[in-house]
């Protein structure tokens, strides 16, 4: 099936997203992801469904699939800012003449008021009315239903009074004008506020589109440099990047050295030194030096593109805390319509204020209520949380992980490549019997080059040889090592002490090499503890988090590392199956995060409450962890935990505000406490309610996380 990803314009709240979600499901699309925050719609397209039908259906709902619109000139008043400004020009005279001390006698004429109101009403109903009608016909009435009914009621009542010659008693044209104008203005503020919560993501998008110096060769084999857009580059193209310029795509250095600022991708602000054959990440900046490189990945295959896809996918996920808000949002509009009707009837029966004043109170109920606030509470905070994480080298694969962090009570660490640097060097080795030193190195290299384990990579790199053994078959046995058979039928092992058939040697070396179950030598490697590891462990302890070292390495080595860092519980000599069982036990005790290198720890990372990978950036798309710390960034672990907790706190604050606002505002409007200008005040307050949520969410960018 084809994966479809559309940008849809016109979504302003959760109800809009629910409308599209329900429409897609009713047309055979399973589990579509619809995010109104960034206007993204993602789903798997079955072959039996016509894409054109879905596009037309979404457009009939009142939204636009970007890039799929008909070839027409851009429509006039096509955005909330222009609509608000247009309506303000006509609404201003209607409002000003109502102010104390202002006497514009010509404005007292109901037909003059009608002339000023009609353009506003037409623009308002073309937007709110059309959207309201489509949402009602599809069974999910949205917020525009409330606005459209409020404006229609006040306009219709005023028009009726004008026609029967009692305009002065029935005229509420200024109510119609201010409702539509202020809601357009509120929508514009909401759009701007929501977009500001996406600023970190937009910075990453901008980094994808830069100019590049592409090198080609003329007929005399001389270099010619062309200035091209990065999007036109292809794998294998050669580029020149000077100091101060952005690396256009993922590349590998052919010539030169440079200091590279990779903060846009890894969150690490200190420049890193890069030389020949090193990998460069697209979006990074050359601070000093000049390099020539060839492009290794473009478009959706680059690290930066994968980060963007991951963050956008996470924004489309709904954490558990949003479920309640979504359920309420789905029934909110019909509920408010019922309350407005009850307000109208109740005021007519109980009070003596008359139909006109009762209608104003009912309209105030319609326009002051805000389902958008409840729908925006979670996505706004999630967008900021994910954005801040991405800018600091912390990637969340789903929004649920952000919320789950609040419950984490213990963190389990792998040792090799996680608490230690993972950059091994061969410290000692010994050939015990049967082979020469050179043959021993060839055997070790030929076996270990088939493994991704950091120790194996160290051996295969240091003893790389033109000669190697062509194996008849070879396999990696998880938790033990590499086993192979040559063409003559000899069996070989490169693995841990547990692979030895004869335990006639001490248990304390890293790798034991065997031929036909006979030990022929052993190898020791040196690995140093990460500089930041001790501070990370101390920070976790200060936060009341229990720490555990869970490793397949020998007890003596695990205790050496664990005690040096002050880890509270040390569990050693565990096979992958043992790790899974132990993690299962730990997660039953309390929610547990597992931190590993993302290569050999994949099952354990998946088993934990939250799996956190310290994998290299180029592997981000294939990790089984829910959270990825870029650039082996163990130091960012406390920040990731803190960001998760702060994001959840912000979501709670937003939801409390959203629910409290509606619980208080609706009765205030229904009881007429807003006065004769109730609908106007209601529209203004409703427009600002979402801005409050966005501002509160933006505070996440500045909150202290550790």
FIRO-519076 format. One record per residue (C-alpha): y, z, x; residue in three letters. Coordinates in steps of 0.1 Angstrom, whole numbers, padded with zeros to 4 digits, always signed. Each point is the difference from the previous one (the first is absolute). Example, Ala and Ser with C-alpha at 12.3 -4.5 7.8 and 13.67 -1.06 7.14 Angstrom:
BEGIN
-0045+0078+0123ALA/+0034-0007+0014SER/
% end
This chain:
BEGIN
+0000+0000+0000UNK/+0036-0007+0011UNK/+0022+0029+0007UNK/+0034-0005-0018UNK/+0032+0017+0011UNK/+0031-0008-0021UNK/+0036+0012+0001UNK/+0011+0006-0035UNK/+0037+0004-0009UNK/+0012+0020-0030UNK/-0022+0031+0002UNK/+0023+0031-0003UNK/-0023+0028-0009UNK/-0036+0012-0004UNK/-0002-0014-0035UNK/+0008-0035+0014UNK/-0029+0004+0025UNK/-0023+0012-0028UNK/+0009-0030-0021UNK/-0010-0024+0027UNK/-0031+0021+0009UNK/-0012+0000-0036UNK/+0007-0037-0004UNK/-0020-0009+0032UNK/-0029+0022-0011UNK/-0001-0016-0035UNK/-0004-0033+0018UNK/-0030+0010+0020UNK/+0016+0013+0032UNK/-0018+0031+0013UNK/+0020+0028+0016UNK/+0033-0017+0006UNK/+0026+0019+0021UNK/+0035-0002-0014UNK/+0029+0018+0018UNK/+0035-0002-0016UNK/+0014+0016+0032UNK/-0003-0031+0021UNK/-0008-0025-0028UNK/-0035-0006+0014UNK/-0030-0011-0021UNK/-0034-0003+0017UNK/-0034-0008-0014UNK/-0032-0020+0005UNK/+0001-0033-0018UNK/-0033-0011-0016UNK/-0007-0037+0001UNK/-0003-0003-0038UNK/+0036+0011-0006UNK/+0029-0024+0003UNK/+0028+0014+0022UNK/+0026-0020-0019UNK/-0009+0018-0032UNK/+0006+0034+0015UNK/+0033-0011+0015UNK/+0012-0013-0034UNK/-0012+0032-0017UNK/+0019+0022+0024UNK/+0031-0021-0005UNK/-0004+0003-0037UNK/+0001+0038+0004UNK/+0035-0004+0014UNK/-0008+0000+0037UNK/+0001-0027+0027UNK/-0027-0008+0026UNK/+0020-0008+0030UNK/-0006-0035+0014UNK/-0016-0011-0033UNK/+0032-0004-0020UNK/+0008-0034-0015UNK/+0023-0021+0020UNK/+0033+0010-0017UNK/+0034+0009+0012UNK/+0005+0037+0006UNK/+0009+0016-0033UNK/+0034+0015-0007UNK/+0000+0038-0002UNK/-0035+0002+0016UNK/+0003+0035+0014UNK/+0010+0035-0012UNK/+0031+0001+0022UNK/+0015-0032-0015UNK/-0009+0010-0035UNK/+0016+0034+0004UNK/+0032-0015+0014UNK/+0002-0026-0028UNK/-0006+0025-0027UNK/+0026+0024+0015UNK/+0027-0026-0003UNK/-0004-0001-0038UNK/-0010+0037-0005UNK/+0031+0014+0019UNK/+0025-0008-0028UNK/-0023+0014-0027UNK/-0003+0033+0019UNK/+0036+0003+0012UNK/+0015-0004-0034UNK/-0021+0030-0012UNK/+0016+0023+0027UNK/+0026+0026-0011UNK/+0035-0012+0003UNK/-0009-0037+0001UNK/+0012-0020-0030UNK/-0011-0037+0000UNK/+0005-0008-0036UNK/-0016-0035+0003UNK/-0032+0017+0011UNK/-0002+0019-0033UNK/-0009-0033-0017UNK/-0039+0000-0004UNK/-0001-0038+0005UNK/+0018+0004+0033UNK/-0026+0026+0010UNK/-0028-0023-0012UNK/+0014-0028+0023UNK/+0000+0023+0030UNK/-0035+0014-0008UNK/-0018-0032-0008UNK/-0003-0013+0036UNK/-0013+0034+0011UNK/-0025+0001-0029UNK/-0012-0036+0007UNK/-0006+0007+0037UNK/-0016+0034-0007UNK/-0024-0013-0027UNK/-0009-0030+0021UNK/-0013+0025+0026UNK/-0009+0032-0017UNK/-0009-0016-0034UNK/-0022-0027+0015UNK/-0018+0025+0023UNK/-0004+0025-0029UNK/-0015-0026-0023UNK/-0026-0012+0025UNK/-0010+0035+0009UNK/-0005+0010-0036UNK/-0021-0031-0007UNK/-0022+0009+0030UNK/-0005+0036-0012UNK/+0019+0018+0027UNK/+0036+0006-0011UNK/+0023+0005+0030UNK/+0033+0017+0005UNK/+0019-0031-0010UNK/-0013+0006-0036UNK/+0021+0032-0001UNK/+0031-0017+0013UNK/-0004-0031-0022UNK/-0005+0020-0032UNK/+0030+0023+0008UNK/+0023-0029+0007UNK/-0013-0020-0030UNK/+0005+0030-0023UNK/+0035+0007+0010UNK/+0010-0037+0000UNK/-0017-0007-0034UNK/+0017+0031-0016UNK/+0034-0010+0013UNK/-0004-0037-0010UNK/-0011+0011-0035UNK/+0032+0021-0003UNK/+0021-0029+0012UNK/-0014-0024-0025UNK/+0005+0023-0030UNK/+0035+0007+0011UNK/-0004+0036+0011UNK/+0000-0006+0037UNK/+0021+0031+0008UNK/-0027+0023-0015UNK/-0030-0019+0014UNK/+0012-0013+0033UNK/-0021+0012+0030UNK/+0005-0032+0021UNK/+0010+0020+0030UNK/-0034+0018-0002UNK/-0019-0033+0001UNK/+0022-0011+0030UNK/-0003+0032+0020UNK/-0037+0003-0005UNK/-0008-0035+0013UNK/+0026+0002+0028UNK/-0011+0034+0013UNK/-0037-0007-0002UNK/+0006-0032+0020UNK/+0020+0020+0025UNK/-0027+0027+0001UNK/-0026-0027+0006UNK/+0021-0013+0028UNK/+0002+0035+0016UNK/-0037+0005-0005UNK/-0008-0034+0017UNK/+0022+0010+0030UNK/-0015+0035+0002UNK/-0035-0012-0002UNK/+0006-0026+0026UNK/+0014+0026+0023UNK/-0033+0019-0002UNK/-0016-0032+0014UNK/+0023-0002+0030UNK/-0026+0008+0026UNK/-0023-0026-0014UNK/+0029-0026+0000UNK/+0006+0008+0037UNK/-0036-0010+0007UNK/+0004-0032-0021UNK/+0031-0010+0020UNK/-0018+0005+0032UNK/-0025-0027-0011UNK/+0027-0027-0001UNK/+0018-0007+0033UNK/+0009-0029+0022UNK/-0024-0008+0029UNK/+0003-0020+0033UNK/-0030-0023+0000UNK/-0010-0017+0033UNK/-0012-0036+0000UNK/-0005-0024+0028UNK/+0015-0035+0004UNK/-0016-0031+0015UNK/+0009+0013+0035UNK/-0017+0034-0007UNK/+0033+0018+0000UNK/+0006+0029-0024UNK/+0022-0007-0030UNK/+0011+0029-0022UNK/+0005-0004-0037UNK/+0016+0026-0023UNK/-0022+0002-0031UNK/-0007+0024-0029UNK/-0028+0024+0007UNK/-0018-0011-0032UNK/-0005-0035+0015UNK/-0020+0013+0030UNK/-0037-0006+0003UNK/-0028+0017+0019UNK/+0000-0012+0036UNK/+0037-0009+0001UNK/+0018+0012+0031UNK/+0032+0020-0004UNK/+0028+0014+0022UNK/+0014+0034-0008UNK/+0030+0014+0018UNK/+0016+0035+0002UNK/+0014+0010-0033UNK/-0020-0025-0021UNK/-0027+0008-0026UNK/-0036-0011+0007UNK/-0006-0025-0029UNK/-0037+0003-0004UNK/-0030+0019+0015UNK/-0004-0015+0035UNK/-0017+0005+0034UNK/+0021-0001+0032UNK/-0006-0030+0023UNK/+0028+0008+0025UNK/+0025+0028+0006UNK/+0005+0037-0006UNK/+0021+0018-0025UNK/+0009+0033-0017UNK/-0008-0004-0037UNK/+0013+0021-0029UNK/-0028+0001-0025UNK/+0016+0026-0023UNK/+0001-0024-0030UNK/-0038-0001+0000UNK/-0012+0032+0017UNK/+0029+0024-0005UNK/+0001+0007+0037UNK/+0037-0003+0011UNK/-0007+0002+0037UNK/-0005-0035+0015UNK/-0034-0009+0014UNK/-0007-0021+0031UNK/-0018-0032-0006UNK/-0013-0024+0026UNK/-0022-0032+0003UNK/-0029-0001-0025UNK/+0014+0029-0021UNK/+0003-0004-0037UNK/+0035-0002-0016UNK/+0005+0010-0037UNK/+0022-0023-0021UNK/+0032+0018-0011UNK/+0003+0019+0032UNK/+0031-0004+0023UNK/+0002-0008+0037UNK/+0024+0026+0015UNK/-0002-0011+0036UNK/-0017-0030+0017UNK/-0011-0035-0010UNK/-0034-0012-0010UNK/-0019-0031-0009UNK/-0028+0004-0024UNK/-0023-0019-0023UNK/-0003+0008-0037UNK/-0032+0017-0010UNK/+0006+0006-0037UNK/+0024-0013-0026UNK/+0008+0005-0037UNK/-0023+0024-0018UNK/-0021+0006+0031UNK/+0026+0019+0020UNK/+0000+0037+0003UNK/+0034+0003-0017UNK/-0012-0021-0030UNK/-0031+0022-0003UNK/+0023+0031+0000UNK/+0021-0015-0028UNK/-0031-0009-0020UNK/-0013+0035+0004UNK/+0032+0017-0010UNK/+0005-0023-0030UNK/-0036+0005-0011UNK/+0005+0038+0003UNK/+0031-0002-0022UNK/-0020-0017-0026UNK/-0025+0028-0001UNK/+0006+0029-0025UNK/-0006+0035+0013UNK/-0015+0025-0025UNK/+0033+0017-0007UNK/+0013-0032-0016UNK/-0027-0002-0026UNK/+0017+0024-0024UNK/+0034-0017+0004UNK/-0016-0034-0008UNK/-0017+0013-0031UNK/+0032+0015-0013UNK/+0020-0032+0009UNK/-0025-0021-0020UNK/+0008+0019-0032UNK/+0036+0010+0008UNK/+0018-0028-0017UNK/-0018+0003-0034UNK/+0006+0037+0002UNK/+0037-0004+0006UNK/+0003-0025-0029UNK/-0016+0026-0022UNK/+0024+0027+0012UNK/+0030-0023-0006UNK/-0012-0008-0035UNK/-0005+0037-0007UNK/+0035+0007+0014UNK/+0015-0025-0024UNK/-0018+0012-0030UNK/+0003+0037+0009UNK/+0038-0002+0005UNK/+0004-0018-0033UNK/-0020+0026-0019UNK/+0010+0032+0018UNK/+0037-0007+0009UNK/+0029-0015-0018UNK/+0013-0022+0029UNK/-0009-0032-0017UNK/-0020-0031+0008UNK/+0023-0012+0028UNK/+0000+0032+0021UNK/-0038+0004-0007UNK/-0006-0035+0013UNK/+0020+0007+0032UNK/-0022+0031+0007UNK/-0031-0021-0005UNK/+0014-0027+0023UNK/+0009+0027+0026UNK/-0037+0011-0001UNK/-0011-0035+0007UNK/+0022-0007+0030UNK/+0000+0034+0017UNK/-0038+0002+0002UNK/-0014-0014+0032UNK/-0037-0010+0005UNK/+0010-0016+0033UNK/+0007+0034+0015UNK/-0036+0011-0006UNK/-0013-0033+0013UNK/+0022+0000+0030UNK/-0006+0036+0011UNK/-0032-0007+0020UNK/+0005-0036+0013UNK/+0034+0008+0014UNK/-0013+0029+0020UNK/-0031-0019+0011UNK/+0021-0030+0012UNK/+0022+0023+0022UNK/-0030+0019+0013UNK/-0019-0031+0009UNK/+0031-0016+0015UNK/+0008+0030+0022UNK/-0036+0001+0011UNK/-0001-0037+0009UNK/+0032+0003+0020UNK/-0016+0029+0020UNK/-0034-0015+0007UNK/-0018+0017-0029UNK/-0017-0024-0024UNK/-0015+0011-0033UNK/-0025-0024-0016UNK/+0005+0015-0034UNK/+0025+0022-0019UNK/-0028+0026-0008UNK/-0001+0010+0036UNK/+0036+0011+0000UNK/-0007+0023-0029UNK/-0033+0013+0013UNK/+0016+0012+0033UNK/+0015+0029-0019UNK/-0035+0015-0004UNK/-0013-0004+0036UNK/-0011+0034+0014UNK/-0019-0011+0031UNK/+0001-0029+0024UNK/-0031-0012+0019UNK/+0005-0019+0033UNK/-0023-0023+0019UNK/+0003+0006+0037UNK/-0003-0033+0019UNK/+0031-0022-0005UNK/+0015+0025-0024UNK/+0007+0032+0018UNK/-0006-0017+0033UNK/+0018-0031+0012UNK/-0031-0022-0003UNK/+0010-0017+0033UNK/-0030+0007+0021UNK/-0006-0005+0037UNK/-0034+0002+0017UNK/+0001+0032+0020UNK/-0035+0001+0014UNK/-0034-0017-0004UNK/-0034+0003+0016UNK/-0029-0024+0003UNK/-0032+0021-0002UNK/-0029-0024+0004UNK/-0013-0035+0000UNK/+0031-0022+0003UNK/+0028-0008+0024UNK/+0035+0012-0006UNK/+0011-0036-0008UNK/-0029-0005-0025UNK/+0009+0033-0016UNK/+0036-0011-0006UNK/-0012-0034-0014UNK/-0024+0018-0024UNK/+0027+0024-0011UNK/+0025-0028-0005UNK/-0024-0022-0019UNK/-0008+0028-0024UNK/+0034+0016-0005UNK/+0020-0032-0006UNK/-0017-0002-0034UNK/+0015+0033-0012UNK/+0035+0009-0012UNK/-0003+0036+0010UNK/+0029+0010+0024UNK/-0025+0012+0027UNK/-0019-0033-0003UNK/+0032-0020+0003UNK/+0010+0020+0031UNK/-0033-0008+0017UNK/-0001-0037-0010UNK/+0036-0004+0012UNK/-0004+0017+0033UNK/-0033-0016+0009UNK/+0007-0034-0015UNK/-0023-0025+0018UNK/-0006-0037+0000UNK/-0037+0008-0002UNK/-0014+0015-0031UNK/-0034+0004-0016UNK/-0008-0023-0029UNK/-0016+0022-0026UNK/-0028-0010-0023UNK/+0014+0025-0025UNK/+0026+0028+0001UNK/+0012+0025-0025UNK/+0024+0030-0002UNK/-0016+0031-0013UNK/+0028+0021-0015UNK/+0003+0034+0017UNK/-0024-0009+0027UNK/+0010-0031+0020UNK/-0010-0036+0007UNK/-0037-0011+0000UNK/-0011-0034+0013UNK/-0030-0021+0010UNK/+0000-0027+0026UNK/-0020-0033+0000UNK/-0028+0017+0020UNK/-0004+0027-0026UNK/+0016+0028+0020UNK/+0019+0026-0021UNK/+0033+0015+0010UNK/+0022+0028-0013UNK/+0036+0009+0007UNK/+0007+0032-0019UNK/+0002+0037-0004UNK/-0023+0027+0013UNK/-0019-0002-0033UNK/-0013-0035+0009UNK/-0020+0014+0030UNK/-0038+0001-0004UNK/-0004+0023+0030UNK/+0026+0028+0001UNK/-0003+0004+0037UNK/+0037-0001+0007UNK/+0029+0022-0010UNK/+0018-0005-0033UNK/+0036-0005+0011UNK/+0006-0036+0007UNK/+0016-0026-0022UNK/-0023-0030+0002UNK/-0037-0001+0010UNK/-0015-0034+0009UNK/-0037-0005-0005UNK/-0025-0028+0006UNK/-0033+0002-0018UNK/+0007+0036-0009UNK/+0006+0009+0037UNK/+0033+0014+0010UNK/+0016-0023+0027UNK/+0034+0016+0001UNK/+0029+0017-0017UNK/+0038-0005-0003UNK/+0028+0025-0005UNK/+0035-0010-0012UNK/+0032+0020+0000UNK/+0022+0003-0031UNK/+0032+0020-0003UNK/+0013+0020-0029UNK/+0029-0016-0018UNK/+0034+0015+0009UNK/+0010+0005-0036UNK/-0034+0014-0012UNK/+0008+0037+0007UNK/+0033-0001-0018UNK/-0015-0018-0030UNK/-0028+0027-0003UNK/+0026+0028+0004UNK/+0022-0016-0028UNK/-0030-0003-0023UNK/-0009+0037+0006UNK/+0036+0010-0007UNK/-0004-0018-0034UNK/-0031+0020-0008UNK/-0024-0029+0005UNK/-0035+0007+0014UNK/-0010-0023+0029UNK/-0035-0012+0009UNK/-0013-0021+0029UNK/-0030-0021-0012UNK/-0015-0022+0027UNK/-0032-0016+0011UNK/+0007+0010+0036UNK/-0017+0028+0019UNK/+0008+0036-0007UNK/+0015+0008+0034UNK/+0024-0029-0002UNK/+0011+0007-0036UNK/+0006+0037+0008UNK/+0020-0010+0030UNK/+0024-0021-0021UNK/-0001+0022-0031UNK/+0008+0032+0019UNK/+0028-0016+0020UNK/+0017-0011-0033UNK/-0007+0032-0019UNK/-0021-0017-0027UNK/-0015+0026-0023UNK/-0035-0015-0006UNK/-0020-0021+0024UNK/-0030-0020-0012UNK/-0017-0021+0026UNK/-0030-0023+0006UNK/+0001-0015-0035UNK/-0015-0034-0008UNK/+0019-0022-0025UNK/-0024+0013-0028UNK/+0007+0036+0011UNK/+0037-0007-0001UNK/-0002-0012-0036UNK/-0020+0030-0011UNK/+0024+0024+0018UNK/+0030-0017-0016UNK/-0016+0002-0034UNK/-0004+0038+0006UNK/+0036+0004+0011UNK/+0015-0020-0029UNK/-0019+0022-0024UNK/+0016+0030+0015UNK/+0036-0014-0001UNK/+0017-0034+0000UNK/-0004-0015+0035UNK/+0017-0027+0021UNK/-0021-0017+0027UNK/+0018-0015+0030UNK/-0019-0026+0021UNK/+0004-0031+0020UNK/-0011-0022-0029UNK/-0027-0018+0019UNK/-0031+0022+0001UNK/+0013+0025-0025UNK/+0002-0023-0030UNK/-0027+0017-0021UNK/+0015+0035+0007UNK/+0036-0013-0007UNK/-0012-0013-0034UNK/-0018+0032-0008UNK/+0030+0024+0005UNK/+0025+0008-0027UNK/+0024-0021+0021UNK/-0010-0021+0030UNK/+0026-0004+0027UNK/-0004-0027+0026UNK/+0016-0002+0034UNK/-0010-0035+0005UNK/+0018-0027+0019UNK/+0025-0019-0021UNK/-0019-0033+0002UNK/-0029+0017-0019UNK/+0020+0013-0029UNK/-0014-0024-0026UNK/-0036+0010+0005UNK/+0002+0038+0001UNK/-0020+0021-0024UNK/+0027+0028+0002UNK/+0025+0005-0028UNK/+0028+0008+0026UNK/+0006-0017+0033UNK/+0021+0014+0028UNK/+0013-0030+0020UNK/+0000-0003+0037UNK/-0026+0028+0004UNK/+0028+0023-0014UNK/-0017+0034-0002UNK/+0034+0016+0003UNK/+0008-0014-0034UNK/-0028+0019-0017UNK/+0022+0031-0010UNK/+0026-0024-0013UNK/-0025-0019-0021UNK/-0012+0033-0016UNK/+0036+0011-0005UNK/+0010-0033-0015UNK/-0029+0002-0025UNK/+0011+0035-0011UNK/+0037-0009-0002UNK/-0007-0031-0020UNK/-0020+0019-0025UNK/+0027+0026-0003UNK/+0025-0028-0006UNK/-0022-0015-0027UNK/-0002+0034-0017UNK/+0038+0004+0001UNK/+0004-0035-0014UNK/-0024+0006-0029UNK/+0016+0034-0008UNK/+0034-0017-0002UNK/-0013-0029-0021UNK/-0018+0022-0025UNK/+0028+0025-0001UNK/+0026-0027-0005UNK/-0017-0015-0030UNK/-0010+0034-0015UNK/+0036+0012+0001UNK/+0019-0033-0005UNK/-0018-0012-0032UNK/+0007+0032-0021UNK/+0036+0001+0013UNK/+0005-0035-0013UNK/-0019+0006-0033UNK/+0022+0031-0008UNK/+0032-0019+0006UNK/+0011+0021+0029UNK/+0013-0031+0019UNK/+0027-0005-0027UNK/+0011-0032-0015UNK/-0004-0017+0034UNK/-0037+0010+0001UNK/-0015-0035+0005UNK/+0025-0008+0028UNK/-0007+0033+0018UNK/-0037-0005-0006UNK/+0000-0035+0016UNK/+0020+0013+0030UNK/-0022+0030+0005UNK/-0032-0020-0004UNK/+0012-0025+0026UNK/+0007+0027+0025UNK/-0033+0019-0006UNK/-0020-0025+0021UNK/+0026+0001+0028UNK/-0006+0037+0003UNK/-0037-0006+0005UNK/+0007-0027+0026UNK/+0024+0023+0019UNK/-0024+0029+0000UNK/-0028-0024+0013UNK/+0023-0013+0027UNK/+0003+0036+0013UNK/-0035-0005+0013UNK/+0014-0021+0028UNK/+0019+0031+0013UNK/-0023+0029-0009UNK/-0016+0019+0029UNK/-0037-0006+0001UNK/-0013+0023+0027UNK/
% end
